[in-house]
Amino acid sequence: MVECLLVQVLQNGNGRFLSVCCTSEGDGGILGSDGGSVDGLGFVAAKRGKGMMCAGFKSSLLLGMGLLLVLSACKEQDSLPFIPSPEGDTADSPDSLSAFDTAQQLEQYLKKAIREQRGFPGRDQVAVPDGEDPPGEGGNLTPGIRGGGFSTTNLQEQGVDELDRLKSDGRFLFALVREEPVYSPLLVDPDLTPRPQPEVSRVRILELAEEPASAREIASIELDQGMRADGAYLLSGREGGFNNLLVVLGSGRDTPDPLDWFHSPSWRSGMTYVTLVDVGDPASPRRQAQLAFDGYLVGSRRIGEMLYLVTRYHPRIDGYLPDPESEAGKKRNALLLEQTSLAGLLPKWQMDEGSRQHYLTSVRHCFSRPGGSGQISADMISIIAIDLRNPAGQPEARCIIGPTETIYMSRQSLYLATARFPYVIRADDGAERDLAVYPPEETTGIHKFALAGGAADYRGSATVEGHLGWVQGKKAFRMGEQNDALFVVTSLGTSWGGTATTRLTVLSEAGDGEVRQLREIARLPNRKRPEPIGLPGERLYAARFLGDRGYLVTFRVTDPLYVLDLSEPADPFIAGSLKISGYSDYLHPVNENLLLGIGKSAVEADSEWGDGRGAWYQGIKLALFDVSDPQSPREIDSLEIGARGTDSEALRDHHAVAWLPAAPELGRPARLALPVALHASAETLSPTEPWQLHPWVHTGLYLFDIYTGRVPVSKTPGIALAGRIIAESADTGLSRHDYPRQDRALIKGNSVHYLHGNAIWSAGWGGLDSVTGPQ
């Protein structure tokens, strides 16, 4: 079958120029691999695919004749010259994305967006509600009910691997470390000012032993100086004769400030690097290749041999000023933009030192947001699929023109989500993180892509009321997919005004054939089921979707745990709830009947003041819930660690939790390891008020046995502290980290290995008397 990809009429100084490309493959590209142009017009015709034919004509006579000839060749398809993508033909859905029909359309859209781009509201230009601080939100973990003899990276969805700085196959440990810049007297500026040496990212490969517990480094890989390593994937036990592979993802060193999230030109210089390392022999790792993609990494996932990247790119034009003040600067911008071809606006990729190629191979795979959705943007969000068995092959890519904030991915689908209206990032030097502040009437746009054969095919879009939370790294956990339905839980209103509410929206595909839409099929609360999720003024802290149930935690002074019945997606309902003191910051499934909450204890404040709008947070709290009867969830045990000020990376990042499922056949309960910065009372400072901070005591890894009450482990269900590994202590005079940033742990049989900073501590389970480290 012959298909016309593009008919484009352009104009240059020598007259009109027609370029027509057809292909018998049905999915040829529009972009070449050399970044060149045809007759200086900036149009790059496809050179990939079988049966491709392209024609160019200059004279008016030949223009008409050529058009007839080429369209005759395309008549077999019986289509219009501009062929819209089936994916974009969703006009009866107001939220649907539209595919570009021609390269000229895409070029005009991008140039219009660049011309109209403007600044963004900064922290000093927007009124921020006093005291409107976000809660620490809960993450979601892989249930891990089935497990081997060692813990693995905690995941949101089973079978969908996530980027992390610690990976292991049970025998070897792969740890990403970053050596911070140091000032050297050997590197000085002309004014004799010491200059920092470049930050170095490395992968440490260590062989693990259990008796005694140790981690011996057997190799080290220094990554390129232009790359700041963010995390890795480990592919082990591969089929087809492929060796084990370590995939390291990294970025450039010029990451924008969070305040620049809505200032698109700040995102022009980003790069995403994918370094492939053959670790078939871990003692002799071999660097295979490095792939480099234009754009900043928004997120990534891996399913089997397919690696998915979601990047954000803004066109780079040398000499173009984002916000010119003079008329001369504006005129220069206009000239530069006019002279830039579409090829010069689109992102590229390359392998090692090879040629830079475009990874967007067809305009039909690029989509724009619906008209009237606000200021258009030149941001390009790309979903890039890389087959790790053939990394040199052309990546499969789709793109959306416009920003996105987060991704959620199941084994079948990938969702992009973004706030419809700009929020404000409030930077606070005294806080542990930057805070997001939303307008009162926020909505969130969600776009669904189906994962089929590696590529991500657009399936539909929808808008839901509310936003996905205050912490960027936790937004994905507000979504879950089950039975072809997407469950989205959002926050609305503010706690200070008592208007904070939580809403569940259920979305599902509608329509027949290839043309489908994403439609709302249910929400909670509703007219039939008016019971609110949360008490008046409470905000959502934690969410976890597990099969046919959803678990939500809201908080103001007490901690209501809600159990949602999702067995019928069109009619979800609140099955039961439980109110206890404190709150759970995230929820982890122990088995089908038990749920573990990790958060903080809290005491009621005398007034509306407090961390949680009427309460003061205290130490870390672990709570074990029995959810066997969804109508009557119960807290069957709890344990508190430290006093006010005690902190854990696990409250912000679910990867900081190490979990080893129970092994009843071995008489072993489930095991949990959490990095903790402990604050407790001391003789020099004994706070008597709940709002007073306690002094820091130490930072280390806390170990817990989680009993399920099943034989042969017959102990009553509960939580027991098994031991600690202390890495830093006030007693020894060691400097203290603000909190255990990016601390990780691996539990292997009866040993545990703790990554703190760039060093490893190893110990037998219990940890008090058998610590080896730092290593």
Disulfide bonds with the S-S distance in Angstrom:
Cys4-Cys74 1.87
Cys22-Cys74 2.42
Cys366-Cys399 1.76
